[in-house]
């Protein structure tokens, strides 16, 4: 029930001309600053409220995002961007609740996403979000693979590569890897420099349907080959570089996963995300723990771009490294800080239990 929001948040963008490019590129801190500047000039600017809400959702600040989205809807009830923003915020709140009380939020998010596509049929991220929600929600809550594929068709008319990507993601959820793979490759042919397309493809190669179809060794070989092939096209985009790093990490080459981050840190649009990924690689592999710890400390001192595990994830990874370095009291404090920010953070709870 709650899975759609995780995938949906990866595709946040706005149709507001002054915000669309930066939201699509993942420059959420910039959008937040510019939206707040506009709102100081005009507190009724619905587009600015909607953009602010989407940026806040990507920063995992869902309560604030919901409030901003409500302001956008109140200022301009039929604005598609405002409806999309509220749907994303509701989905994010449902993720954080992780209990039966999130049912109402999930249903409300679906209503908003449907309303957003009706208000503006060219709003690509609304089609993407709605398609993922239809596929991942149970039938009792309105889920439907048929409806999800219809969203992919509508999206393909607006954004061809994203439409192929959505169809591929739906087919993966249906465990139809052989049918999904050609759709991924079509999307990559159309948009080889789109970090979302690249990232979702590499992630799908590491999921269960691909492993069943290719075998563990075949999956790893394909994952490593595709990471090497696609990395040059996304070398300035943090999310693309992180996807390649994850591919090397999960493909059994953690040293190369670290090297990719080190080589691209000065080139990417969001260095804070690469520093967070360095912490992840260090924690997961045991390599470069002191350097990983230094990177995480910098992440925790400075603003962190959204669309990642966020600040709770940084504290969790720091706690893992500190535990492995034998600094258990500091590790416990790091896990406690992660849980203070997100009381239901599974990794931090497991770390506390271990400590």
Secondary structure, DSSP 4 states (H G I P E B T S, - for coil): --HHHHHHGGG-----TTTHHHHHHT-HHHHHHHHHHHHHH-TT-HHHHHHHHHHHHHTT-HHHHHHHHHHHHHH-TT-HHHHHHHHHHHHHHHHHH-SGGGHHHHHHHHHHHHHHHHH-TT-HHHHHHHHHHHHHS-GGGT--HHHHHHHHHHHHHH-HHHHHHHHHHHHHHTT-HHHHHHHHHHHHHH-TT-HHHHHHHHHHHTSHHHHHHHHHHHHHHHHHHHHHHHHGGGTT-HHHHHHHHHHHHHTT-HHHHHHHHHHHTTTSS-HHHHHHHHHHHHHHH-SSHHHHHHHHHHHHHS---SSSSHHHHHHHHHHHHHHHTT-HHHHHHHHHHHHHH-TT-HHHHHHHHH-
